[in-house]
Amino acid sequence: QVQLVESGGGLVQPGGSLRLSCAASGSRFSLYSLGWYRQAPEKQRDLVARITRFRVTAYADSVKGRFTISRDNAKNTVYLQMNNLKPEDTADYYCNAADDFLRQDYWGQGTQVTVSS
């Protein structure tokens, strides 16, 4: 069973930055498509950013130009650099790994991000 562990969340003022990290167990990390999702209270979980095993990236319109997803296969880690944070970015952020070959989908436990003055 693959385990994903997120870190880096916290409280930040509007306009500030945070970098989320998600470390994965196992040996198939380089094959995964990886994503960050977020869920605000009483709202559905939405895709924030995604990066394929070929490092092709995609972003939600609301974060384009502010967030950057990246991966380090040597460290089994995916990152989400979040700049110019806004109060509407406040949510629990979840890491996702999709193994398209094995058709398995894995989730982390989430890390909370609060943007407030």
LINNORHU-V330663 format. One record per run of one state. SS is the DSSP state (hx for helix, st for strand, lp for the rest). FROM is the first residue (numbers start at 1). TO is the last residue. If there is no record, write none. Layout:
ss=SS from=FROM to=TO
ss=SS from=FROM to=TO
This chain:
ss=lp from=1 to=3
ss=st from=4 to=7
ss=lp from=8 to=9
ss=st from=10 to=12
ss=lp from=13 to=17
ss=st from=18 to=24
ss=lp from=25 to=28
ss=hx from=29 to=31
ss=lp from=32 to=32
ss=st from=33 to=39
ss=lp from=40 to=45
ss=st from=46 to=51
ss=lp from=52 to=56
ss=st from=57 to=59
ss=lp from=60 to=60
ss=hx from=61 to=63
ss=lp from=64 to=66
ss=st from=67 to=72
ss=hx from=73 to=75
ss=lp from=76 to=76
ss=st from=77 to=82
ss=lp from=83 to=86
ss=hx from=87 to=89
ss=lp from=90 to=90
ss=st from=91 to=99
ss=lp from=100 to=103
ss=st from=104 to=107
ss=lp from=108 to=110
ss=st from=111 to=115
ss=lp from=116 to=117
